[in-house]
Amino acid sequence: MIDNIAIREIMTSDLLSVHDNEKLSAVASIFRENPIHHVPVLKGKKPVGIISTQDIFKLIFDFDSTDTRMLDTLLDHTYKIKDVMTDKLVIFEEESRLKDAAKILSDSSLHSILIVDKKGDLTGIVTTTDLIRFLYKNIS
């Protein structure tokens, strides 16, 4: 049954992430160049935060008429990743059940769950999009 599937079966494991000491422009660049909406923030291999496109859009809106290079410079001099990231994370181990992830994503305003191995190292992410794709493929 679908509700007994391990979360690792649907997670995205080919992640783009940043470290907590990188410049915010690195995150903005990832969003500009890739069709993703969440970038995990790591300290070593451990997740300490997450930044969404919405977090960046809120900042960029203030600098609306600025070109990309100028925007990156303004972001880097105005904010640090720690200022923008969300540190209230939902983290599941790879063996957690899909049913539990679906409950969290459907009952809250969250759109992503970080997935870690037994050591706590980041191995993937599950987003509402991952869940919808999985359901679409498995609906008879």
N, C-alpha and C positions, 0 to 999 in steps of 0.2 A: 504494500500500500504506500501511497505517496507520503502520508504523515510519518512514516517510519524511516524515511530516507535521511542519511547523514548530510549535514549542511555542506560538507566538503564536496558533495556531488554537484552542487549548483554554484559554488563560489567562483568568483573570478580570481585566478591566482597570478595572472600576468599583470602585476600592479605597477603603477607609477606612484612613487611616494617621495617625500622630502624628509630631511632631518631637521630637527628643531632649531639648529643653528644656521640654516640656510636663509638666503634672502627671500622675501615675499615675492619678488619678481620671478623666482623659479616656479612658484605655484601658478602665477598668472600665465607664464609661458606654457606650462603643462596644459592648462585649460584652453589656451588659444590654439594649441597644436594637436589636441586629442579630443575625441568625442566622449569625454567622461565628465562626471559631476562631483566626484569626491576624491580627495587626495589625502591619504593617511600621513600623519606626521609621526616620525620615529625618533627615538633616542636609542642608538644602536639598532637592534632589531625589534625593540619593544614599542608598541603603539602608545603614544602619549597624547594624541589629538587627531583631529580630522578637520579639513577645510573643504567647504563646498563652494560651488560656483556662486551660490547665493551670498556667501560671506564676502567673496571678492567683488561681486556686483555692487554690494552696498558701499564698498570703499571707492570703486571706480566711478560710481555715479557722481561723487563729489568732484572728480577730475574729468568731467564729461568731454570737453573739447580738446583734450591733450593727445598728442600722437603716442604711439606705443613705447618708443624709447624714453620719452619724457615721463610717461605714466609709470614705467618700471622704476625710474629714478625717484619719482615722488613716493611711490609705494615703499621702496627700500629705505628712504630717509624718514618716512613718517611712521611706519609700522614695522614690527617684528612678527615673525610667524606666530610666536606665543601670544601676541596681542589679538590675533584674528582667529586662531584655531579654537575649536570646541574641545574641551578636555573632559567633558562628561560623555564617555564612550559606552557603547554597548559592545561587549566582546564575548564571543562564543568560541569554544574549542571546536576543532574540526569534526569531532564525533557528535556534536550537538544535533538535535533533530530539526529538520526542515519545518515541522509544525510549530516549534517554538519560535523560530525566526519569523515565520509568517504572522504569528500572533503579535510579536513586537512591532513589526513593520506595519501591520494593519491597525493596531490600537494606539499608535503614537504619531507624533509629527516627524519621527525619524525616517530617513530614507536609506540608511546603510548600517550594516553590522560588520565589525571587523572580526576576522577569524584568525585564531592563533593555534600554534601547536602546544604540546604539553609543557614546553619550556616557556611559553608566553611570547614566542617570536611570531611576528605577523606572517601569515601564509596566504591570506586572501581577504576578500570583501564580498559581502552579499548585499545587493541593493534591491530596491523595489523593482527595478527593471529586470534584474536577474530572476527574481521570483516570477514575474509576469511571463518572461520568456520560457521558463521551465513549465509553468502551468499551460501555456499555449501548446508546447510540444507534447504534453501528456494528457490533454483533454481528448477524449474519444469522440 
